[in-house]
Amino acid sequence: MGAVSLTKQNFESNIKSGVTLVDFWAPWCPPCQVQLPIVNELADDLAGQATIAKVNVDEELELASQFGVRSIPTLLLFKDGKLAETMVGVNQKQALREKILGLLN
């Protein structure tokens, strides 16, 4: 299934409860193309435990601006609607998994 695509219309409802990882990306960004399969794998691995989502910055400039995304990929980690961590650049699957699981406990 992979990561859920978010827009300004469904962003808040998807991050308001539990743990959510959001990948801000663009189709023309080579590092984003490295990060996206990792994010999709995490979505499948952590289904039912955490929400793994993605935002295409070309389509959602307002969301990117709202969260101060200046470089991509940027990953934002939320717990119950509050920003817990910001990560810029490509992140490895195991490191992301550990951060997510740490917020779940």
C-alpha positions in Angstrom: 0.0 0.0 0.0 2.7 2.5 0.9 2.6 6.0 2.3 -0.6 8.0 2.3 -0.6 11.1 0.2 -1.6 14.2 2.1 -3.0 17.6 1.0 -3.9 20.7 3.0 -7.5 19.3 3.1 -6.6 16.1 4.9 -3.3 16.9 6.6 -4.6 17.9 10.1 -6.9 15.0 10.4 -4.1 12.6 9.6 -1.6 13.9 12.1 -3.9 14.7 15.0 -3.6 11.4 16.9 -0.9 8.8 17.2 2.5 8.9 15.6 2.8 10.2 12.0 5.9 10.5 9.8 5.4 12.9 6.9 7.9 12.9 3.9 7.9 16.3 2.0 9.2 15.4 -1.5 9.1 16.3 -5.2 9.2 14.0 -8.3 12.1 15.9 -9.8 14.3 15.5 -6.6 16.9 12.6 -6.9 17.4 12.2 -3.1 13.6 12.1 -2.7 13.5 9.2 -5.1 15.9 7.4 -2.8 13.9 8.3 0.3 10.4 7.4 -1.1 10.8 3.6 -1.3 12.1 3.6 2.3 9.0 5.6 3.4 6.7 3.2 1.5 8.4 0.2 3.2 7.9 1.7 6.6 4.3 2.4 5.8 3.8 -1.3 5.1 5.9 -2.5 8.1 4.3 -0.2 10.6 0.7 -0.4 9.4 -1.7 -0.2 12.3 1.0 1.3 14.6 1.9 4.6 13.0 0.8 6.7 10.0 3.4 7.1 7.3 2.5 9.8 4.8 4.0 12.0 2.0 3.4 15.5 0.7 4.4 16.5 -2.8 5.7 20.0 -2.3 5.0 21.0 -6.0 1.3 20.4 -5.3 1.2 21.6 -1.7 3.4 24.7 -1.5 1.2 26.1 1.3 1.9 23.0 3.6 5.6 23.1 2.8 5.7 26.8 3.7 3.6 26.3 6.9 6.3 23.9 8.2 9.3 25.8 6.9 10.4 23.1 4.5 13.3 24.6 2.5 15.1 21.5 1.4 13.8 18.2 0.3 13.4 15.5 1.3 12.3 16.8 4.7 10.7 14.4 7.1 8.5 15.6 10.0 7.6 13.3 12.9 4.4 14.2 14.8 3.0 12.8 18.0 -0.7 13.6 18.6 -0.6 16.5 16.3 2.6 18.1 17.8 5.8 18.3 15.8 8.3 16.0 17.6 11.3 16.1 15.2 12.4 17.5 11.8 14.9 15.5 9.7 16.4 17.0 6.5 18.0 14.8 3.8 17.8 11.0 3.2 17.2 8.9 6.3 17.8 5.2 6.6 14.9 2.9 7.3 16.2 1.5 10.6 16.9 5.0 12.0 13.4 6.2 11.1 11.9 3.0 12.5 13.7 3.5 15.9 12.5 7.1 16.1 8.9 6.1 15.3 8.9 3.2 17.8 10.5 5.5 20.4 7.4 7.8 20.2 5.0 4.9 20.3 6.3 3.7 23.7 
